[in-house]
Amino acid sequence: MKIVAIIPAKGNSQRVSDKNIKNFNGKPLIAWAILNAKKSRLDRVIVSTDSPEIAKIAKKYGAEVPFLRPKDLATPTIGIEPTLKHAYEWLLQNEGYKADGLALLMATNPLRQSFHINEAIKIFADKKADSVVAVNETPANHTPYWTLVQTGNKVSLFGGEDLKNILTRRQDFPKKCYARNDLLYILKPKNLYEEKTNLYGKKVEMYITSTIYEADINTPEEWLQTEIKFKYQQKSPGK
């Protein structure tokens, strides 16, 4: 099974200037995604970027950058699916390389380890999944059972349930809730060609990890929080 990593990295980061190549614990942020991907069972590691500077740095750390992403696929409003579709089609049309799976690795989560990728690949293969999504259990106050919403002058639980009926203990939640943590997605390319293009397909499997690996750097505050997690992780690795 040929699974290729796609690491998207736009040059025009908005809230953290030059985010993808800014120094994070001694290396450009994008380097962590590349280095851990290179240690895994992935067939290839490709960076999709519109920036020649990011491309140069990505190559330095061992990634392939066989193309520069078209500018119309690097705007702030573009979704991730067109970027993946472009990369898949470019490899197919220009190299005759047909990937069986795509591993989406966000550079904005430098907490990812190679064992995460390998374990998710195993789930993808063993379960014959259309996709594998990395998640961690949602903190209790962020679940629908304890989330408040306001409609007009009325405050209720998410879904409209009266606050008087709130569950008092998390142990009484009817189900566990999980949040995507941007460690990875592994998907079949066919998902991108469904009537509504998507990452998931019909058969979705979760890859459950510890909250210590949850990160998505988009603001200076999230950068600092992720640095703290990264340093803790170096001292106390584990799931």
C-alpha positions as CSV (number, residue, x, y, z in Angstrom):
1,M,0.0,0.0,0.0
2,K,1.5,3.3,-1.1
3,I,0.7,6.1,1.3
4,V,2.1,9.5,0.6
5,A,2.3,12.3,3.2
6,I,1.1,15.7,2.1
7,I,2.2,18.6,4.4
8,P,0.4,21.8,3.4
9,A,2.3,25.0,4.1
10,K,1.1,28.4,2.8
11,G,3.5,31.3,2.7
12,N,1.0,33.9,3.8
13,S,0.3,33.0,7.4
14,Q,-1.8,35.7,8.9
15,R,-1.7,35.8,12.7
16,V,1.9,34.4,13.2
17,S,4.2,35.9,10.6
18,D,6.1,33.3,8.5
19,K,4.7,30.6,10.9
20,N,5.8,27.5,8.9
21,I,9.5,28.5,8.9
22,K,9.7,30.3,12.2
23,N,12.1,28.8,14.7
24,F,10.3,26.3,17.0
25,N,12.6,24.6,19.6
26,G,15.7,24.9,17.4
27,K,14.2,24.1,13.9
28,P,11.7,25.7,11.5
29,L,8.2,24.6,12.5
30,I,7.6,22.6,9.3
31,A,10.8,20.6,9.9
32,W,9.2,18.7,12.8
33,A,6.4,17.4,10.5
34,I,8.9,16.4,7.8
35,L,11.4,14.7,10.2
36,N,8.9,12.5,11.9
37,A,7.2,11.6,8.7
38,K,10.5,10.6,7.2
39,K,11.0,8.2,10.2
40,S,7.6,6.5,9.6
41,R,6.3,3.9,7.2
42,L,5.1,6.5,4.7
43,D,6.1,5.9,1.1
44,R,6.8,9.6,0.3
45,V,6.8,12.9,2.1
46,I,5.7,15.9,0.0
47,V,5.2,19.5,1.0
48,S,2.6,21.5,-0.9
49,T,3.5,25.2,-0.7
50,D,3.2,28.3,-2.8
51,S,6.4,29.8,-1.3
52,P,9.8,29.2,-2.8
53,E,11.4,30.0,0.6
54,I,9.3,27.3,2.3
55,A,10.1,24.9,-0.5
56,K,13.9,25.4,-0.1
57,I,13.7,24.8,3.7
58,A,11.4,21.7,3.2
59,K,13.9,20.2,0.8
60,K,16.7,20.8,3.3
61,Y,15.0,18.7,5.9
62,G,14.3,15.9,3.4
63,A,10.9,16.5,1.9
64,E,10.0,16.4,-1.7
65,V,8.6,19.6,-3.3
66,P,7.9,18.6,-6.9
67,F,5.6,21.5,-7.6
68,L,4.7,25.0,-6.2
69,R,1.0,25.2,-5.3
70,P,-1.0,27.5,-7.6
71,K,-1.8,30.8,-5.9
72,D,-5.6,30.2,-6.2
73,L,-5.1,27.2,-3.9
74,A,-3.2,29.2,-1.3
75,T,-5.8,31.9,-0.3
76,P,-7.0,32.3,3.3
77,T,-10.4,30.9,2.4
78,I,-9.4,27.8,0.5
79,G,-10.2,24.4,2.1
80,I,-7.7,21.6,2.5
81,E,-9.5,19.2,0.1
82,P,-8.6,21.1,-3.1
83,T,-4.9,21.2,-1.9
84,L,-4.9,17.4,-1.4
85,K,-6.7,16.8,-4.7
86,H,-4.1,19.0,-6.6
87,A,-1.2,17.1,-5.1
88,Y,-2.7,13.7,-5.8
89,E,-3.5,14.7,-9.4
90,W,-0.1,16.3,-10.0
91,L,1.7,13.1,-9.0
92,L,-0.6,11.0,-11.1
93,Q,-0.4,13.1,-14.2
94,N,3.3,14.1,-14.1
95,E,4.9,11.0,-12.6
96,G,2.3,8.2,-13.1
97,Y,2.4,7.8,-9.3
98,K,-1.0,6.6,-7.9
99,A,-1.2,6.8,-4.2
100,D,-3.4,4.3,-2.3
101,G,-3.7,6.7,0.6
102,L,-3.0,10.3,1.5
103,A,-1.6,11.2,5.0
104,L,-2.5,14.8,5.8
105,L,0.1,16.1,8.3
106,M,-0.5,19.7,9.5
107,A,2.8,21.5,10.2
108,T,0.9,23.4,12.9
109,N,1.1,20.4,15.1
110,P,4.8,19.8,15.9
111,L,3.9,17.3,18.7
112,R,3.4,14.4,16.2
113,Q,5.7,11.4,16.5
114,S,6.5,8.8,13.9
115,F,4.7,6.1,16.0
116,H,1.5,8.0,15.6
117,I,1.8,7.8,11.8
118,N,2.7,4.1,11.9
119,E,-0.2,3.2,14.3
120,A,-2.7,5.1,12.2
121,I,-1.4,3.4,9.0
122,K,-2.0,0.0,10.7
123,I,-5.6,1.0,11.6
124,F,-6.1,2.2,8.0
125,A,-4.9,-1.1,6.5
126,D,-6.4,-3.5,9.1
127,K,-9.8,-2.0,9.2
128,K,-10.0,-1.3,5.5
129,A,-11.1,2.2,6.4
130,D,-11.9,5.1,4.1
131,S,-10.2,7.3,6.6
132,V,-8.5,7.4,10.0
133,V,-8.8,10.6,12.1
134,A,-6.6,11.3,15.0
135,V,-8.5,12.5,18.1
136,N,-8.3,12.8,21.9
137,E,-11.1,12.8,24.5
138,T,-12.8,16.1,24.8
139,P,-12.5,18.0,28.1
140,A,-15.8,17.7,30.0
141,N,-16.6,21.4,29.8
142,H,-16.2,21.3,26.0
143,T,-18.6,18.5,25.4
144,P,-22.2,19.1,24.2
145,Y,-23.3,17.9,27.7
146,W,-21.8,20.9,29.4
147,T,-21.7,23.5,26.6
148,L,-24.0,26.5,26.9
149,V,-25.6,28.4,24.1
150,Q,-27.8,31.5,24.0
151,T,-30.9,31.9,21.8
152,G,-32.4,35.3,22.3
153,N,-32.6,35.9,26.0
154,K,-32.5,32.2,26.9
155,V,-29.4,30.3,27.9
156,S,-29.6,26.5,27.5
157,L,-27.4,23.5,26.9
158,F,-26.2,22.8,23.4
159,G,-29.2,21.3,21.6
160,G,-31.7,23.4,23.6
161,E,-31.9,21.2,26.7
162,D,-32.9,23.2,29.8
163,L,-30.0,24.0,32.2
164,K,-32.0,22.5,35.0
165,N,-31.4,19.1,33.4
166,I,-27.6,19.4,33.2
167,L,-25.7,16.3,34.2
168,T,-23.8,17.0,37.5
169,R,-21.1,14.4,36.9
170,R,-19.0,13.7,33.9
171,Q,-19.3,10.0,34.7
172,D,-23.0,10.2,33.8
173,F,-22.3,11.3,30.2
174,P,-24.1,8.9,27.9
175,K,-21.1,8.8,25.5
176,K,-17.5,9.9,25.4
177,C,-16.8,12.8,23.1
178,Y,-13.7,13.2,21.0
179,A,-12.0,16.2,19.4
180,R,-9.8,16.2,16.3
181,N,-6.3,17.1,17.2
182,D,-4.6,17.7,13.9
183,L,-2.0,15.0,14.4
184,L,-3.0,13.4,11.2
185,Y,-5.7,12.2,8.8
186,I,-5.2,9.2,6.5
187,L,-7.7,8.9,3.7
188,K,-8.4,7.2,0.4
189,P,-8.1,9.6,-2.5
190,K,-11.6,8.6,-3.7
191,N,-13.1,10.6,-0.8
192,L,-12.0,13.8,-2.6
193,Y,-14.1,12.8,-5.6
194,E,-17.4,12.2,-3.8
195,E,-20.4,14.4,-4.6
196,K,-19.3,16.5,-1.7
197,T,-15.5,16.4,-1.5
198,N,-14.4,15.4,2.0
199,L,-11.6,13.8,4.0
200,Y,-13.7,11.0,5.5
201,G,-15.6,8.7,3.2
202,K,-18.1,6.2,4.6
203,K,-16.0,4.0,6.9
204,V,-14.2,6.3,9.4
205,E,-12.0,5.0,12.2
206,M,-10.7,7.1,15.1
207,Y,-7.1,7.0,16.3
208,I,-7.3,8.0,19.9
209,T,-4.3,9.7,21.5
210,S,-3.5,11.6,24.7
211,T,-4.4,15.3,25.0
212,I,-0.7,16.0,25.4
213,Y,-0.4,15.7,21.6
214,E,-3.2,18.1,20.8
215,A,-2.1,21.3,19.0
216,D,-3.0,23.6,16.2
217,I,-0.8,26.7,16.1
218,N,-2.7,29.7,14.7
219,T,-2.0,32.5,17.2
220,P,1.0,33.7,19.3
221,E,-0.7,32.3,22.4
222,E,-1.1,28.8,20.8
223,W,2.5,29.0,19.8
224,L,3.6,29.5,23.4
225,Q,1.2,26.8,24.7
226,T,2.5,24.3,22.2
227,E,6.2,25.0,23.1
228,I,5.3,24.2,26.8
229,K,3.7,20.9,25.7
230,F,6.6,20.1,23.4
231,K,9.1,20.5,26.3
232,Y,7.0,18.4,28.6
233,Q,6.6,15.7,25.9
234,Q,10.4,15.5,25.5
235,K,10.7,14.7,29.2
236,S,7.6,12.5,29.5
237,P,6.9,10.8,26.2
238,G,3.9,8.5,26.0
239,K,0.3,8.1,24.7
